[in-house]
Amino acid sequence: MTRVAAIDCGTNSIRLLVADVDPAEGTLVDLDRRMEVVRLGQGVDRTGRIAPEALERTLDAARRYAAVCVDLGVERIRFVATSASRDAENRADFVEGVRAALGVDPEVIGGEEEAALSFRGATGVLAARHPGPFVVVDLGGGSTEVVLGAQTPEAAFSMDVGCVRLTERHLRSDPPTADEVAAARADVAAALDEAAEVVPLGKAVTLVGLAGSVTTVTAHALGLAAYDPSRIDGAVLPVEQVLAACDDLVARDREQRASLGFMHMGRVDVIAAGALVWHDVVERVRDAVRAEGRELAEVVTSEHDILDGIAWSIA
């Protein structure tokens, strides 16, 4: 048994999982799982640099996570950084700040490794409940990873579309205008065209969605009054119900989104873009499966994701 801390620092949020992992028994037991919206990717798509205030928000959270690790007696820490820090010219400042806060170097990983870690985290739990092959989709703030596999990843692609990136590029009105939505959808369609050249989406038997945009859409589709991970994790929803929930979130204005009891306030301004991406991914995978002569009737949501994959990789 090893007590590990996995930290995932993305474009929109930074998340921590402290867990006891036993590779011999194949068990991972959560001790602490938390998330803060720090918006590290603020403006990175436009400027190519991490904004000073975004960096400070992120390092403040890293220092709080360091205290949690000390309190819980963590033996090993792995800090993984994804899209925003991957794209930033000044990522050296980020690396130095994390090293000072936690005593470890953040690993700025590529999209392929990000996809593999997400696949490991999700299927480690779901493989016993659902048939493969799986298409696992990790919808982040700056990028969206798509990976196909049964027991291990067989094909993966990282798309440069995410809830923060598309919001900053296109969705500036409240609610988004039809032209803004069309422009965002064109970006998603182009990215999915590229992904489909690498990942045979039509082989999917089970489609699994990960990360905050997907879990928020799932909470909306379930009609939850408050965010409840126990209801969201492993939820199986009809495709049409997921698409309808996405469309509804895209159509709402900021005040209407903020009034939803399950909505994290750090996600209010980017969930329309996240819902738009998830809608178009689900639709594309459904159509690809249909083209293979089968039907994809349901979508699975997992709260187990790249954090779990990082924890497994440490142990």
Secondary structure as UniProt FT lines:
FT   STRAND          2..9
FT   STRAND          13..22
FT   TURN            23..26
FT   STRAND          27..37
FT   TURN            40..43
FT   HELIX           44..47
FT   HELIX           52..71
FT   TURN            72..73
FT   STRAND          76..81
FT   HELIX           83..87
FT   TURN            89..90
FT   HELIX           91..102
FT   STRAND          107..108
FT   HELIX           111..126
FT   TURN            127..129
FT   STRAND          134..139
FT   STRAND          144..149
FT   STRAND          153..159
FT   HELIX           163..169
FT   HELIX           178..198
FT   HELIX           201..203
FT   STRAND          206..210
FT   HELIX           212..222
FT   HELIX           229..232
FT   TURN            233..234
FT   STRAND          236..238
FT   HELIX           239..251
FT   HELIX           254..258
FT   TURN            261..262
FT   HELIX           265..267
FT   TURN            268..270
FT   HELIX           271..291
FT   TURN            292..293
FT   STRAND          298..302
FT   HELIX           306..314
//
